[in-house]
Amino acid sequence: MPPASLTEAPPGAHVTAITSGSAAERAGIEVGDVIVSIDGRVPSDVLEYRWLVDEADPELEILRGGIHHQITVMKAPGETLGLEVHSAVFDRVMTCDNHCEFCFIHQLPPGTRRSLHLKDDDYRLSFLYGNFTTLTRFTEMDLERVLTEGLSPLHVSLHTTDPLERADMLRNRRGAVSLRWLRLLLDAGIEVHGQIVVCPGVNDGPILHETLTGVLDEFPDLASICVVPLGVSQFNRESRMRPHTAAEAAAVVDTVHVAQQDFLAATGRRVVFAADEYYLLAGTSFPPTETYEGFPMYEDGIGMAASFALEFSGEAEHRRASGGFFASVDGAPAEGYRAPRQSCGDASVPVRLGPSRSAGISIITSTYGAAVLGPILADAGFDDVEILAVRNDYFGGTTAVTGLLTGSDIARTLASRDPRRRYLLPDVCLSGGRFLDDLTPEELPVLVEVIATDGRVLRTILEADREVRR
């Protein structure tokens, strides 16, 4: 079992798996060993580790049972070590020292596992996993490393370009000046994607318009910008933080569409995009697929609905989703912070086999997911497929995305359901085979099948089931 946290374990890269027949196995490296140094260098993260072990026949200092060993790993040209390590960061994750009112981590239910509560503001995790950084802890040394090693793309939280407003939103005076690093990154050719979390009554309305105008003036070379709504759970304690009204959501969509035309005229690209949630909140149609310009911020909830519809119709390949705010929790290698979830691939994966299921198919999804799936299935003639919209009572508030569904809420919805039906569960709900509340699919009251969150896979399953039941 991995150590509870990096601070409680010996520093270094902890070996968690070794490939059979690999250079690491031939050298005698074992699971549980700690790589302290490589050729005399102490790697601080997996980025340094990778280029150090790429050298010919690296010499590793290994800590095993409290005793240090020197092991030279003999490799063939181009051969990798063939081992996995516990984490992408071996020193300390650069934690966030902002105190944003809108931070969802501050709105978590009591008793959730510790890894969900760790706030990072680490440019390395921004590069590796697409986590957003505010750059308030960014330094000259960090800039030098990003430029030297070409750590691109990065993901930066903007929220507003007004210095005082930004410092107020981050509750950190360095927020007023930290976007200077963004200009330096862009000038050096680093690809950067931006994010604006819109809080109604705080940075929407005229401030959002000024922010997008400011981005066009100061940072027109940003690769893209996602505009996402504030998430409010039932555990929110910030008086200024409240859900959007439908009218406010519609106003944000209008502001983004106007800004897209400004960017298009000035740069030839739309650059800024509104999250799918805004269109659902506003009750308006999603924009045409081509306006998403290749879905550059798909994993941040931009164009997921349109892309899923294309997948379902067979017109597009699957783009792997992150699945919402905690999409990346506990994926390997990622001890103690957010990293990508594991996918079950392109196939349906039965969790448990049950009795004959001839009573049809039910798709487990969120309330937002149901709003998207309903029209897609109806247009394709799958009116007999049941959509089970699970209300999120675990987080409560405005939480309505599928990636934040928990086992307890799904179990409540499935209680007393017909066990003869097939219940399809999208894998975006799971991390390491567990829901965010640590329950597993095996603990649900009826049998479920975990399937890839992919329109093509869903269509294949529905069509095959229909053929069988004819």
Buried (B, 14 or more C-beta within 10 A) or exposed (E): EBBEEBEEBEBBBBBBEBEEEBBBBEBEBEEEBBBBBBEEBBBBBBBBBEEBBEEEEBEBBBBBEEEEBEBEBEBEEEEBBBBBBBBBBBEEBBEBBBEBBBBBBBBBBEEBEEBBEBBBBBBBBBBBBBBBBBBBBBEEEBBEBBBEEEBBBBBBBBBBBBBEBBBBBBEBEBBBEBBEBBEBBBEEEBBBBBBBBBBBEBBBBEBBBBBBEBBBEBBEBBBBBBBBBBBBBBBBEBEEBBBBEEEBBBBBBBBBBEBBEBBBEEEEBBBBBBBBBBBBBBEBEBBEBEBBBEBBBBBBBBBBBBBBBBBBBEEBEBBBBBBBBBBBBBBBBBBBBBBBBBBBEEEBEEBEEBEEBEEBBBBBBBBBBBBBBBEBBEEBEBEEBBBBBBBBEBBBBBBBBBBBBBBBBBBBBBEEBEBBBBBBBBBBBBBEEBBBBEBEBEEBBBBBBBBBBBBBBBBBBBEEBBEEEE
